[in-house]
Amino acid sequence: MNLIDKSKNIRRKIIEMAHDSKSAHVGSSLSCVDILTVLYFDILKLEPWENRDVFILSKAHGAMALYAALAETGIINENLLKGYLKNDGTLPAHLDRFTAKGVEVSAGSLGHGFNMGLGIAYGFKKRNLKRKVYVLIGDGESQEGSVWEGALFGSKLGLDNFTVILDYNNLQGYGRAKEICSYEPVRDKWEAFGWNTAIVNGHDISALRQVFKERTKNKPNIIIADTVKGKGVSFMENKLEWHYYIVTGEHKDKALRELL
C-alpha cells in the first residue's frame, strides 16, 4: 500500500467536491490530508467496527478531507461525495453525525469536537476498553478557551488513550494565527498543561507513522503537525485566499494535473 498515492487520491476527491459544490475551505481540507491518510491506513483500529478507534475532525470546516478519506478507505460509498453541499444532497459542509458512517460527532463550532473526544476517551477508560480517540484541531481553533479547559481535564484524568493532532498551518479565516491571537510557545504551553508533546512534519508520511506509535502512560498526547494550507496544489499553498476561494473549472483542471 502506497500511502503517498492514497493521499493524492484523497486530494483529488477534495478538488472535485470543492469544484462541484462551489464551496470554500479547500485549503483547510488539503492541509490535513497526509495526517488523515496515515491515521486511516496505518493507525486507527477500524475492525470490528463496534470496537473501533474513534477519529473526530474538530476543525469541521475541513469536512471534505474527512469525507474523501472515508471514501478512499471504503467506509462510505464514493457516490456520497457527489451530493456534498447540494440541495437535497448527502453530505453537509460541516459535520453531522447522522449523515454518514464514520462521522462520529456533529461539529462546526470550533473547540467542541475536542471536548467531545475527551468525553469519549474518558468513557472508554472508565469501562476499561482498549479503544483510542484521536482528534484533529486547527491552530486558529486553539484560540478557543474551551480547548484549554479540556487540556486541563485531559491531563488531570491521565487520558493516555487520547491523542490530539494540531494542524499547525498558521492560517485562519482572516490572517496568520500567530498575528491574530498568538498562543506561542505552543509546545511549552501543552507541556505545562501536563501533556506528552511531539512536533512533526505534517506532510512526512514516515515521520507521521512513527510519531503516532509513540505514546506515554498516564498522559494525553498532542502531536504538533507543521503543515501547509493548500498542500499538494502549488497555487493554493500557504495562501490565505484559499480559505474561501471557489475552485473554478480552470483551477480544477490545473490542480488535478499537479496531483497525477
RODONU-495726 format. One record per atom (N, C-alpha, C, O, CB): x, y negated, z negated. Coordinates in steps of 0.1 Angstrom, whole numbers, plus 5000, padded with zeros to 4 digits. Glycine has a CB too. Example, Ala and Ser with C-alpha at 12.3 -4.5 7.8 and 13.67 -1.06 7.14 Angstrom:
BEGIN
513250574922;512350454922;513250334922;514250334915;511350454910;512850224929;513750114929;512950004921;513449894920;514150064943;
***
This chain:
BEGIN
500850125000;500050005000;500949875000;501749864991;499050004988;500749795010;501549675011;500749555005;499749515011;501949645025;501149504993;500349404987;500449274994;499449184993;500749384973;501449245001;501649125009;500549125020;499949025023;503049105015;500349235027;499349245037;497949235031;497049165037;499349385044;497749285019;496449275012;496149125009;495049075011;496449354999;497249055005;497048905001;496648825014;495948735013;498248854995;497248865025;496948795038;495548825042;494848735046;497948845049;495048945040;493748985043;492748895035;491748845040;493449135041;493048885022;492148805013;492148665017;491148595017;492648824999;493348605021;493348465026;492548445038;491848345040;494848425028;492648545047;491848535060;490348525057;489648455063;492148645069;489948615048;488548615044;488148475038;487048435041;488248725033;488948415030;488648285024;488448185035;487548105034;489748245014;489448185044;489348085055;488048105063;487348005066;490548095065;487648225066;486448255073;485248205065;484348145071;486248405076;485148235052;484048195044;483948045043;482847985044;484148255030;485047975041;485047835040;484647765053;483847665052;486547785036;485047815064;484547765077;483147785079;482347695083;485447825088;482647915077;481247945080;480247865071;479147835075;481048095078;480647845059;479747775049;479947625049;479147555043;480047835035;480947575055;481347435055;481447385040;480947285036;480247345062;482147465032;482347445018;483747395014;484647415022;481947565010;483847335002;485047284997;485747394989;485347514989;484847164988;486847354982;487647444973;488447554979;488747654973;486647504963;488747534992;489647634999;491047634993;491647734991;489647605014;491547514990;492947504984;492947574971;493947644968;493347364983;491947554962;491947614949;491847764950;492447844942;490747564941;491147814960;491047964962;492348024967;492648134962;489847994972;492947954976;494248014982;495348024971;496148104972;494647924994;495347934962;496447924952;496548054943;497648084939;496347804944;495448114941;495448224932;495348364938;495148464931;494248214922;495448374951;495248494959;496348604955;495948714953;495348474974;497548564953;498548664950;498348724936;498648844934;499948604951;497948644927;497648684914;496448784914;496548894908;497248564904;495448754921;494248854922;494648974930;494249084926;493148784929;495548964939;495949084947;496649184938;496449304938;496949044958;497649134930;498349224920;497349274910;497449394907;499449144913;496549194905;495549244895;494749364900;494649464894;494649134890;494049334912;493149434917;493749554923;493149664924;492249364927;494949544928;495549664934;496649724926;497249824931;496149614948;496949674915;498049734907;497849734892;498349824885;499349664910;497049644886;497049624872;495749674866;495749744856;497249484868;494649624871;493349654865;492949804866;493049864876;492249564871;492449854855;491949994855;490449974859;489649914851;492050064841;490050024870;488650004875;487850134876;486650124878;488749944889;488450244873;487650364873;487950444860;489050454856;488050454885;486950504854;485450494858;484950344855;485450284846;484650594850;484050304863;483550164863;483050124849;483350014845;482550144873;482450214842;481850174829;482950154819;482650104808;480850284825;484150204821;485250174812;486350084818;487450094814;485850314808;485950004828;486849924835;487449814826;486949774816;486249864847;488649764830;489149644825;488349534831;487749544842;490749624829;488349414825;487449304829;488349194834;489249154827;486549254817;487949144846;488649014851;487548904852;486448934857;489349044864;487948794846;487048674847;487748554854;488848524850;486548634832;487148504864;487648384870;487048264863;485848224867;487348384886;487748204854;487148094846;487147964855;486247884854;487948064833;488247944864;488147834873;487247874885;487747904896;489647804878;485947874882;485047944891;484747864904;484047924913;483747964884;485347744905;485247684918;486047754929;485847724941;485647534917;486947834924;487747924934;487048054937;487748154939;489147944928;485748054936;484948184937;485248254950;485248384950;483548154937;485548184961;485848254974;487048354972;487048464978;486248154985;487948324964;489148414962;488648544955;489048654959;490148344953;487748534945;487248654938;486448734948;486548854948;486448614926;485548674955;484648744964;485548814975;485248934978;483648654971;486548754980;487348814990;488148924984;488349034991;488348704996;488648914972;489349024966;488449144963;488849254965;490048974953;487249114959;486249224956;485949294969;485749424969;485049174950;485849224980;485549284993;486749364998;486549475003;485149185003;487949314996;489149385000;489349514993;489849614999;490349294998;488949524980;489049644972;487949744975;488049854972;489149614958;486849694982;485749774984;484749774973;483749854973;486149914987;484949694963;483949684952;482649624956;481549674952;484549604940;482649534966;481449484972;481549504987;482649514992;481249334968;480449504993;480349515008;480849385014;480349285010;478949555013;481749395024;482249275031;481149195037;481349075039;483249315041;480049255040;478949185047;478349075037;477748975042;477849275051;478549095024;478048995015;478748855017;478248755014;478349035000;480048865022;480748735024;480148645034;480248525034;482148775028;479348705043;478748635054;477648545048;477248445055;478148725065;477148575037;476048495031;476548405020;475748355012;475048585025;477848375020;478348285010;477848145012;477948095023;479948285010;477348085002;476847945002;475947915014;476047815020;478047845002;475048005016;474047985027;472647985020;472348045010;474048095037;471647905026;470247915022;469848055023;469948125033;469347825031;469148105012;468748245011;469848345013;469648445018;467648265021;471048295009;472248385011;472548475000;471648514992;473448295013;473748514999;474148624989;475048584978;474848634967;474848734997;475948494980;476948454970;477048304968;477148234978;478348504974;476948254956;476948114953;478348054953;479348134952;476248084940;478447924953;479747854953;480447874940;481647884939;479647714957;479647874929;480147904916;479548034911;478448074916;479847794905;480248104903;479948244900;478648264892;478348194883;481048314892;477848364897;476648404890;476748554888;476848634898;475348364898;476748604876;477048744874;475948844879;476148964880;477148774859;474748784883;473748864888;473748884903;472848954909;472348814884;474748824910;474748834924;475548954930;475148994941;475348704929;476548994923;477449104929;478149184919;478449124908;478349044939;478449304922;479249394913;480649324912;481249284922;479349534919;481149324900;482549274898;482549134894;483549074890;483349294910;481449064895;481348924889;480848934875;479648954872;480348834898;481748924866;481548964852;480748864844;479948894835;482848994845;480948734847;480248624840;479748514850;480348504861;481148564829;478748444845;478448324853;479348204848;479448184836;476848284851;479948134857;480948034853;480947924863;480347934874;482348094852;481547814859;481547694867;481847574859;482747494862;480247674874;481247564847;481647464837;483047504831;483147614825;480547444826;484047424833;485347464830;485547494815;485047414807;486347364835;486347594812;486647634799;485747744793;485947794783;486547514790;484547764800;483647864795;484048004797;483948084788;482247834801;484548034809;484948174812;486048224802;486048334798;485448184826;486948134799;488048164789;487448214776;487948324772;488948034787;486548144771;486048184758;485048304758;484948384749;485348074751;484348324770;483548444771;484448564772;484148674766;482648434784;485648544778;486648654779;487148694765;487348814762;487748624788;487348594757;487848614743;486848694736;487148794728;488148484736;485548664737;484548734730;484448884735;484248964726;483148664732;484548904748;484549044753;485749124747;485649234743;484549044768;486949054747;488149124742;487949154727;488349264723;489349034744;487349064720;487149094705;486149204704;486349294695;486548964699;485149214712;484249324711;484849454714;484649554707;483049304721;485749464724;486549584727;487349624715;487449744712;487349564740;488049534709;488849554697;488049614686;488449714680;489549434693;486949554683;486049604672;485549744674;485349814664;484849504670;485449784687;484949914689;486050014693;485850124697;483949914701;487349964690;488550054693;488650104707;489050214709;488550164683;488150024717;488250054731;489650014736;490149914732;487149994739;490150084746;491350054752;491249954764;492249934771;492050184757;490049914766;489849824778;490449684776;490549634764;488349804780;490949624786;491649494786;490849394793;490049424802;493049504792;491149264789;490449154796;491449054801;492449024794;489549084785;491249014813;492148914820;491348794824;490248814830;492948984832;491848674822;491048554825;492048464833;493148434828;490448484813;491548414844;492348314852;491748174849;490548154852;492348344867;492648084844;492147944842;493047854851;494147884855;492347904827;492547734853;493247634861;493947534852;493647524840;492247554870;494947464857;495747374849;494847254846;494947194835;496947324856;494047204855;493047094852;492047144841;491647064832;492347054864;491747274842;490747324832;491447324818;490647314808;490447474835;492747324817;493447324804;493247194796;493747184785;494847364806;492647094803;492346974796;491146984787;490846894780;492246864806;490347094789;489147114781;489547154767;490347244764;488247224788;488847094757;489147124743;488747264740;489247324730;488347024734;487747314747;487247454744;488347554746;488347664739;486047484752;489247524755;490347624758;491247634745;491647734742;491147574770;491547514739;492447514728;491747564715;492447624707;492947374725;490447554714;489747614703;489847764705;490047844695;488247574703;489647814717;489747954720;491148014717;491348124713;489347984734;492147924721;493547964718;493847994704;494548094700;494547854723;493247914695;493347934681;492748064676;493248144669;492847814673;491548084682;490748204679;491448334683;491548434675;489348194686;492048334695;492648454700;493848494692;494048614690;493048424715;494648404688;495848444681;495448474666;496048564661;496848324680;494548414661;494048444647;493648594646;493848654636;492848354643;492948644657;492448774657;493448874663;493148994664;491148784664;494548834667;495548924673;495148994685;495349124686;496049014662;494448924694;493848994706;494849034717;494948964727;492748914712;495649134714;496649174723;496149254736;496849294744;497749264716;494849264736;494149324748;493649214757;492949234767;492949414744;494049084755;493648974762;494748894769;495748864762;492848874753;494648884782;495748814789;495048694797;494148714805;496448914799;495648584796;495248464804;496348434814;497548444812;495048334795;495848404826;496848354837;496448214840;495348184843;496748444849;497448124838;497247984842;497747964856;498947974859;498047894832;496747924864;497047884878;497647744879;496947644879;495747894888;498947734878;499647614875;500147544887;501347544890;500947644865;499147494895;499447434908;499647274907;499947214917;498447464918;499347224896;499447074893;498646984903;499146884907;500947034894;497447034907;496546954915;495146984910;494747104909;496646984930;494346884907;492946904903;492146804912;492746744921;492746884888;490846794909;490046724918;490446584922;490146544933;488646714912;491046514913;491346364916;492846334915;493146214914;490646284906;493746434915;495146404914;495946514907;495546624906;495346274908;497146474904;498046564897;497646584882;497446484875;499546514898;497546704878;497146734864;498046674854;497546624844;497046884862;499346664857;500346614848;500146464846;500546404836;501746644852;499546394856;499346254856;498046214850;497846104844;499546194870;497046294852;495646264848;495546284832;495046194826;494646354855;495946394827;495946424813;496946524810;496646644810;494446464808;498146484808;499346574806;499146664794;498846614783;500646504806;499446794795;499446884784;500846944782;500947054776;498346994786;501846884788;503246934787;503746914772;503246814766;504146864797;504646994767;505247114774;504347234772;504047274761;506647144768;503847284783;502747384783;503147514776;502347564768;502247414797;504347564779;504747684772;504847674757;504447754750;506047744778;505547564753;505747534739;504347524732;504247574720;506547404737;503347464738;502047454732;501447584729;500947614718;501147364740;501447674739;500847804738;501647884727;500947964719;500747874751;502947874727;503647944717;503347894703;503247974693;505147934720;503147764702;502847704689;501447754684;501147754672;502847554690;500547794694;499247844690;499247994688;498248054685;498247814701;500448054688;500648194684;500448294695;500148404693;499648224674;500748254708;500548334719;501948384724;502948314723;499848264731;501948504730;503048554737;503048494751;502048494758;503048714739;504148424756;504148354768;505148404778;506148464774;504448204765;504848384791;505748414801;505548324813;504448274815;505648564806;506648284820;506548204832;506948284844;507948354844;507448074830;506148274855;506448354867;506148274879;505248184879;505648484866;506748304890;506448254903;505048324907;505048444910;507548284914;504048244908;502748304911;502448354924;501348394928;501748194908;503448344933;503348404947;504348514949;504548564960;503548284957;505148554939;506148654940;505448784935;505248814923;507448624932;505048874945;504348994941;505049084931;504549134922;504049074954;506349104934;507149194925;507249134911;507149204901;508549214931;507449004910;507548934897;506248944889;506248964877;508048794898;505148924897;503848934890;503549074885;503049094874;502748894900;503949174893;503649314889;504449344876;503949404867;504049414900;505649294875;506449314863;505949244851;505849304840;507849274866;505549114852;505149034841;503849084835;503649074823;505048894844;502949134844;501649184839;501849314830;501049344821;500749214850;502949384832;503149504824;503949484811;504149574803;503949604833;504349354809;505049324796;504049274786;503349174789;506149214799;503949334775;502949294765;503549294751;504549364749;501649394765;502949214742;503349204728;502249254719;501149204721;503849064725;502549334709;501549374700;501049264691;501849174687;502049494692;499849264688;499149164678;499149024683;498948934674;499949174665;499448994696;499348864701;498648864714;498848954722;500748794702;497748764717;497248744731;498348694740;499348644735;496048654731;498148714753;499248684762;498748574772;497648574777;499648814770;499648484775;499448394786;500548394796;501748394792;499248254781;500248414809;501248404820;501048274827;499948244833;501048534829;502048194826;502048064833;502548084847;503748104849;502847954825;501648084857;502048124871;502247994879;501247924882;500948214877;503447964882;503747854891;503247884905;503647974912;505247814892;502247804909;501547824922;501547694931;501847594926;500147884920;501147714943;500947604952;499547604957;499047704963;501947614964;498847494955;497547484960;497547494976;498347434983;496847344956;496647574981;496547604995;497547695001;497847705013;496747475002;498247774992;499347864996;498947955007;497848015007;499747944984;499847965017;499648055028;499247985041;499448045052;498648155025;498747865040;498447785051;499247655051;498947575042;496847765052;500247645059;501147535057;500547395056;501047315048;502147535069;499547365064;499047225064;498047205053;497647095051;498347205077;497847305045;496947295033;497847285020;497347245009;495947405032;499047335021;499847355009;500147225002;500647125008;501147425012;499847224988;500247114979;499546984984;500146874982;501747094979;498346994990;497646874995;496346854987;495546944987;497346885010;496246744980;495046714972;493746724980;492746774975;495146574966;493846674993;492646675001;491946805003;490746815005;492846605014;492746915002;492147045004;491447104992;491047214991;493247145008;491347014982;490347054971;488947034976;488047104972;490546954958;488746944986;487446904991;487246915006;486146925011;487046764986;488346915014;488146905028;487447035033;487447135028;489546905035;486747015045;485947115051;486847185062;487547115069;484647065057;486847315063;487547385073;486847385087;485847445088;487847535069;487347305096;486747295109;487147415118;487947495113;487147165116;486547425129;486947535139;488447525142;489147625143;486147525151;488947405144;490347385147;491247425135;492247495137;490647245151;490847385123;491547425111;491547575110;492647635107;490947365099;490447635112;490247785110;491247855120;491947945116;488847825113;491247825132;492047895142;493547875139;494247975140;491747835156;493947755135;495347735131;495747815119;496847875119;495547585129;494847815109;495147885097;495248035099;496148105094;494147855086;494348095107;494348235109;495548275118;496048385116;493048275117;496048195126;497248225134;498448235124;499348325126;497548115144;498448145114;499548155104;499448275095;500448325090;499548025095;498248335094;498048445085;498048585092;497648685086;496748425078;498548585104;498648715111;499748805105;499948915110;499048685126;
***
